[in-house]
Amino acid sequence: MADSSSCGGQEAATNIVPENDTLPLETPTKEDWEVQRDDHKQSADQAFRARGFKTAIDQYTKAISLDPEFVVLYSNRSAAYLANGESSKALKDARKCLELDASFTKGHSRLAAALMALKRYEQAKASYQHVLEKDPKNAAATRGIELCAKEITKRMTLEEQKRQEEEKREKEEAKKAEAAAAAKEEDDDLLNGFFDEVEEVVAKKKEVTVASNNAIRNDRETLGSTQQQIERLLQPRYEWRNLNPYYVLQLPAATSTDDDISRRYKALSLLLHPDKNRSTLSTEADRDRAQLAYDQVQKAKTILADASKKRYTQSLVEEGMKNGEARWKREQHQNHKGKGSGVSSGNETLESIQEKEVMRIFAQVEAKRKDMEERERKFEQREQQQEDDQLEKERRERKFNKQWKNQDRVDKRVGNWRDFDAKKRKKL
């Protein structure tokens, strides 16, 4: 018993920590930060359900600081940003979701919702379609696609109405100018550089021409050689010329069926695809140009595969053909009176004028689209800056209020101490 007691005392003595020594701080384990992360996430989820979106954003941000690779946190914070009216930041978090995990379906849903809030409906529709590919029964994605399609149709309708109104106004102005004095054609074309080149190229057209009948010429001899097609599709300013998918496929817009389009696409693919023409395309540069030309054909096929885009394209071609015919008649009338603008104008055929007018229509629509895209980009930047400025303003206000309250408490404590000291002195 004594030995046992002695051992116990000795053991107790060895467990005594000297007064001057300190216990080592316990290093947080992985489980600790996971618990903290989940606590912040739970608080954020509760705040979101209670519509306390700013609180939810703060809590999600704290959770992300503990686990920057947790994709769900970015998804939830994106939803909170969107609910709080901060669409640009919602978009940024949604993109971060997909950067971390491209297969995360909810991330695509968040991306689509943010894009839709920013009125970028075509991109939003594509994201919703990606969601449906993974989850065909996703009701929110189905509804989102319907809403995007309505907005896209509405925008296209408004653009078409505006274009027709502008066209009508231009015709009325041209009529007044012609009746008033000079019988001279007014051309306020916004893309003079492009159309000047069109005038020059029309006189030097390639041997490969646009088909003007209903028959589908899908054999190599009719379409020309691989090199001829590459030159046709990549001639100067081809980005503008190839805006008309019917021009790219060499098909008439008014009469071409879906089968015609499919057969012509296959025929041109056989001529242009680099893997199918290795013997003809001997150098790397030739193969690169063939690939670029093939991309033009593929893009045209994609546009015409969409029923709404196909109808819109046909309406543009029809409008251009009408404008070309009207211009040709005016020039014929002027030449008949001896007031023609020049020899080249008088020698132009109806077909060449119509071709230029169709290109003009597509170029104007593309210019407007790029302008709208640029305005949307600038609007997004302004919105982001406004959101940042507002948050910075709120942060400064919170900091000021906190400092003011602290100073107020100090003043009160000092005042109370002085009152107490004054009373004490009076008693003495």
C-alpha positions in Angstrom: 0.0 0.0 0.0 2.8 2.4 0.8 4.5 1.7 -2.5 1.3 2.3 -4.2 0.8 5.6 -2.4 4.3 6.6 -3.1 3.9 5.9 -6.7 0.7 7.8 -6.8 2.3 10.8 -5.2 5.3 10.6 -7.5 3.0 10.4 -10.5 1.0 13.4 -9.3 4.1 15.3 -8.8 5.2 14.7 -12.4 1.9 16.1 -13.7 2.3 19.4 -12.0 3.0 22.2 -14.5 5.6 24.8 -13.3 4.1 28.3 -12.7 6.1 30.0 -15.3 5.4 27.4 -18.1 2.4 27.8 -20.4 0.4 25.0 -22.0 0.8 24.8 -25.8 -2.1 26.2 -27.8 -4.2 23.5 -29.4 -4.0 23.6 -33.2 -7.4 23.6 -34.8 -8.0 20.4 -36.7 -9.7 19.9 -40.0 -12.9 18.9 -38.3 -12.9 22.3 -36.4 -12.9 24.4 -39.5 -15.5 22.2 -41.1 -17.8 22.7 -38.1 -17.2 26.5 -38.4 -17.9 26.4 -42.1 -21.1 24.4 -41.6 -22.2 26.8 -38.8 -21.8 29.8 -41.1 -23.6 28.0 -43.9 -26.5 27.1 -41.6 -26.7 30.7 -40.4 -26.7 31.9 -44.0 -29.4 29.4 -45.1 -31.6 30.5 -42.2 -31.0 34.2 -43.1 -31.8 33.5 -46.7 -35.1 31.8 -45.9 -36.0 34.8 -43.7 -35.1 37.1 -46.6 -32.1 38.6 -44.8 -30.1 38.5 -47.9 -27.2 40.7 -46.8 -26.7 38.6 -43.7 -26.8 35.5 -45.8 -24.2 36.9 -48.1 -21.9 37.8 -45.2 -22.3 34.3 -43.7 -21.6 32.6 -47.0 -18.6 34.8 -47.5 -17.2 33.7 -44.1 -17.8 30.1 -44.9 -16.0 30.5 -48.3 -13.0 32.0 -46.4 -12.8 28.7 -44.5 -13.3 26.4 -47.6 -12.7 28.3 -50.9 -13.2 25.0 -52.9 -16.7 24.2 -51.6 -18.8 24.8 -54.8 -22.2 24.8 -53.0 -21.2 27.9 -51.1 -20.7 29.9 -54.3 -24.0 28.6 -55.7 -25.9 29.7 -52.6 -24.2 33.0 -52.4 -25.0 33.6 -56.1 -28.7 33.0 -55.2 -28.4 35.5 -52.3 -26.7 38.1 -54.5 -29.4 37.7 -57.1 -32.2 38.0 -54.5 -30.5 41.1 -53.2 -30.4 42.8 -56.6 -26.7 42.3 -57.2 -26.9 40.5 -60.5 -23.3 41.1 -61.6 -21.9 39.5 -58.5 -24.5 36.7 -58.8 -23.1 36.0 -62.3 -19.5 36.0 -61.0 -20.3 33.5 -58.3 -22.2 31.3 -60.8 -19.2 31.3 -63.1 -16.9 30.4 -60.1 -19.2 27.3 -59.5 -18.7 26.0 -63.0 -15.0 26.8 -62.8 -14.7 24.5 -59.8 -17.1 21.9 -61.2 -18.3 22.2 -64.8 -20.7 19.2 -64.2 -22.5 21.0 -61.3 -26.1 21.3 -62.7 -27.1 23.8 -60.0 -24.2 26.0 -61.1 -25.7 26.2 -64.7 -29.1 27.1 -63.2 -27.5 29.9 -61.2 -25.6 31.1 -64.3 -28.8 31.1 -66.3 -30.8 33.0 -63.7 -28.0 35.7 -63.4 -27.8 36.1 -67.2 -31.5 36.4 -67.4 -31.6 39.1 -64.7 -29.0 41.0 -66.8 -31.2 40.6 -69.9 -28.7 38.4 -71.7 -31.5 36.1 -72.8 -29.7 34.1 -75.5 -26.9 33.1 -73.2 -29.4 32.4 -70.4 -31.4 30.1 -72.8 -28.3 28.2 -73.7 -27.5 27.6 -69.9 -31.0 26.5 -69.2 -30.8 24.1 -72.2 -27.6 22.6 -70.7 -29.5 22.1 -67.4 -32.3 20.2 -69.3 -29.8 18.0 -71.0 -28.7 16.8 -67.5 -32.1 17.0 -65.9 -34.9 16.7 -68.5 -37.6 17.1 -65.8 -36.3 20.3 -64.4 -39.4 22.6 -64.3 -37.4 25.8 -63.5 -35.2 25.3 -66.6 -38.2 24.6 -68.8 -39.9 27.7 -67.6 -36.7 29.7 -68.0 -36.3 28.6 -71.6 -39.9 29.7 -72.3 -39.3 33.1 -70.8 -36.0 33.6 -72.6 -37.6 32.6 -75.9 -40.4 35.1 -75.4 -37.9 37.9 -74.6 -35.8 37.0 -77.6 -38.8 37.0 -79.9 -40.0 40.3 -78.4 -36.5 41.8 -78.9 -36.3 40.5 -82.5 -39.8 41.8 -83.2 -39.0 45.3 -81.8 -35.7 45.3 -83.8 -37.6 44.4 -87.0 -40.3 47.0 -86.4 -37.6 49.6 -85.7 -35.8 48.6 -88.9 -38.9 48.8 -91.0 -39.8 52.2 -89.5 -36.3 53.4 -90.3 -36.6 52.0 -93.8 -39.9 53.6 -94.3 -38.6 57.0 -93.1 -35.6 56.7 -95.4 -37.8 56.0 -98.4 -40.0 59.0 -97.6 -37.0 61.3 -97.2 -35.6 60.0 -100.5 -38.9 60.6 -102.3 -39.0 64.2 -101.0 -35.4 64.9 -102.0 -36.1 63.4 -105.5 -39.2 65.5 -106.0 -37.6 68.7 -104.8 -34.6 68.9 -107.0 -31.8 66.8 -108.0 -33.1 63.2 -108.6 -30.0 62.0 -106.9 -29.9 59.0 -104.7 -29.2 59.6 -101.1 -27.1 56.8 -99.5 -26.5 57.3 -95.8 -24.9 54.0 -95.4 -23.1 53.6 -92.0 -20.6 51.1 -93.5 -19.2 53.0 -96.5 -15.9 51.3 -96.4 -17.5 47.9 -96.6 -19.9 48.8 -99.4 -17.1 50.5 -101.4 -15.3 47.2 -101.5 -18.5 45.5 -102.5 -18.8 47.8 -105.6 -15.2 46.8 -106.7 -15.7 43.0 -106.0 -19.0 42.8 -107.9 -17.1 43.6 -111.2 -14.5 40.9 -110.4 -16.7 38.1 -109.2 -15.3 34.6 -108.8 -16.3 31.7 -111.1 -18.2 30.2 -108.2 -21.6 32.0 -108.2 -24.7 31.9 -106.0 -27.2 29.4 -107.1 -30.5 31.0 -108.3 -32.8 28.0 -108.9 -34.4 25.3 -106.8 -32.2 22.5 -107.8 -29.6 21.4 -105.2 -26.2 21.2 -106.7 -24.2 19.1 -104.3 -21.7 17.6 -106.6 -18.1 18.9 -106.6 -18.1 20.0 -110.3 -21.1 22.4 -109.8 -19.7 23.8 -106.5 -16.2 24.2 -107.9 -13.0 23.1 -106.3 -11.9 23.2 -102.7 -9.7 26.2 -103.4 -12.5 28.1 -105.2 -14.8 27.6 -102.2 -12.1 28.7 -99.7 -11.5 31.8 -101.8 -15.2 32.6 -102.0 -15.8 32.1 -98.3 -12.7 33.9 -97.1 -12.6 36.8 -99.6 -12.0 40.4 -98.2 -14.5 41.4 -95.6 -15.8 37.8 -95.4 -17.0 38.4 -91.8 -19.6 40.8 -93.2 -20.5 38.9 -96.4 -21.0 35.6 -94.6 -23.6 37.1 -92.2 -26.2 35.8 -94.7 -26.2 32.0 -94.2 -28.0 31.5 -97.6 -25.0 33.2 -99.3 -22.6 30.9 -97.5 -24.5 27.8 -98.6 -25.2 29.2 -102.1 -28.9 28.6 -101.8 -32.0 30.7 -102.6 -33.7 31.9 -99.4 -37.2 31.9 -100.8 -37.4 28.3 -102.0 -34.8 26.2 -100.1 -36.2 23.5 -97.9 -34.6 21.9 -94.8 -33.6 18.9 -97.0 -31.9 21.3 -99.5 -30.0 23.0 -96.7 -28.9 19.6 -95.2 -27.7 18.3 -98.6 -25.8 21.5 -99.4 -24.1 21.5 -96.0 -22.9 17.9 -96.6 -21.6 18.7 -100.1 -19.7 21.8 -98.9 -18.4 19.8 -95.9 -16.9 17.2 -98.3 -15.1 20.0 -100.2 -13.8 21.9 -97.2 -13.2 19.7 -94.2 -9.4 19.4 -93.7 -9.5 15.7 -92.8 -11.3 14.9 -96.1 -9.0 16.9 -98.3 -5.5 16.1 -97.1 -4.2 15.4 -100.6 -5.5 18.8 -101.8 -4.4 20.8 -98.7 -0.7 20.2 -98.7 0.4 22.8 -96.1 -0.6 23.6 -92.6 -1.7 27.1 -93.7 -4.0 25.6 -96.4 -5.6 23.3 -93.8 -6.1 26.2 -91.4 -7.8 28.3 -94.1 -10.0 25.3 -95.1 -11.0 24.8 -91.4 -11.9 28.5 -91.2 -14.0 28.2 -94.4 -15.7 25.0 -93.0 -16.5 26.9 -89.8 -18.4 29.5 -91.9 -20.5 26.7 -93.5 -21.1 25.1 -90.1 -22.2 28.4 -88.6 -24.7 29.0 -91.5 -26.1 25.5 -91.0 -26.6 26.1 -87.2 -28.5 29.4 -87.9 -30.8 27.8 -90.4 -31.5 24.8 -88.1 -33.3 27.2 -85.7 -36.8 27.8 -87.1 -37.2 31.3 -85.6 -33.7 32.4 -86.8 -34.4 30.9 -90.2 -37.7 32.9 -90.5 -35.9 36.1 -89.4 -33.1 35.5 -92.0 -35.6 35.0 -94.8 -37.4 38.2 -93.8 -34.0 40.1 -94.1 -33.2 38.6 -97.5 -36.7 39.4 -98.7 -36.4 43.0 -97.5 -33.0 43.4 -99.2 -34.4 42.0 -102.5 -37.3 44.4 -102.5 -34.9 47.3 -101.7 -32.6 46.2 -104.5 -35.5 46.1 -107.0 -36.7 49.5 -106.0 -33.2 50.9 -106.3 -32.7 49.3 -109.7 -36.0 50.8 -111.0 -35.0 54.3 -109.8 -31.6 54.0 -111.5 -33.3 52.8 -114.7 -35.7 55.7 -114.5 -32.9 58.2 -114.0 -30.8 56.7 -116.8 -33.8 57.0 -119.1 -34.1 60.7 -118.3 -30.4 61.1 -118.9 -29.7 61.9 -115.3 -27.8 58.7 -114.4 -25.1 58.9 -111.8 -22.5 57.2 -114.0 -21.7 54.4 -116.4 -21.1 51.8 -113.7 -24.5 52.4 -112.2 -26.2 52.1 -115.5 -24.5 48.8 -116.3 -25.4 47.2 -113.1 -27.8 44.3 -113.3 -30.9 43.8 -111.1 -29.2 40.7 -109.5 -26.0 42.6 -108.5 -27.9 45.4 -107.0 -30.2 43.0 -105.0 -27.1 41.1 -103.8 -25.6 44.4 -102.4 -28.8 45.4 -100.8 -29.2 42.1 -99.1 -25.6 42.4 -97.8 -26.4 45.9 -96.6 -29.4 44.7 -94.6 -27.4 42.0 -92.8 -24.5 44.4 -92.2 -26.8 47.0 -90.6 -28.4 44.4 -88.3 -25.0 43.1 -87.3 -23.7 46.6 -86.6 -26.8 47.2 -84.3 -26.2 43.8 -82.6 -22.6 44.7 -81.8 -23.6 48.1 -80.6 -26.2 46.6 -78.3 -23.7 44.0 -77.0 -21.2 46.8 -76.2 -23.9 48.8 -74.4 -24.9 45.7 -72.4 -21.2 45.2 -71.5 -20.9 48.8 -70.3 -24.2 48.6 -68.5 -22.9 45.5 -66.6 -19.7 47.3 -65.7 -21.7 50.4 -64.5 -24.0 48.1 -62.5 -21.1 46.3 -60.9 -19.5 49.7 -60.0 -22.7 51.0 -58.5 -23.1 47.8 -56.4 -19.5 48.2 -55.2 -19.9 51.9 -54.4 -23.1 51.1 -52.5 -21.5 48.4 -50.5 -18.5 50.7 -49.8 -20.8 53.4 -48.7 -22.6 51.1 -46.3 -19.3 49.8 -45.0 -18.1 53.4 -44.2 -21.5 54.2 -42.5 -21.2 51.1 -40.3 -17.6 52.0 -39.4 -18.6 55.6 -38.6 -21.6 54.5 -36.5 -19.5 52.0 -34.6 -16.8 54.6 -33.9 -19.4 57.2 -32.9 -21.1 54.7 -30.5 -17.7 53.8 -29.0 -16.8 57.5 -28.5 -20.2 58.2 -27.0 -19.7 55.5 -24.5 -16.2 56.8 -23.6 -17.7 60.3 -23.2 -20.4 59.0 -20.9 -17.9 57.0 -18.8 -15.6 60.1 -18.4 -18.6 62.3 -17.5 -19.8 59.8 -14.9 -16.4 59.6 -13.3 -16.1 63.4 -13.2 -19.6 63.7 -11.6 -18.6 61.1 -9.0 -15.3 62.8 -8.3 -17.0 66.2 -7.9 -19.5 64.8 -5.4 -16.8 63.2 -3.5 -14.8 66.5 -3.2 -17.9 68.3 -1.9 -18.3 65.8 0.9 -14.7 66.2 1.9 
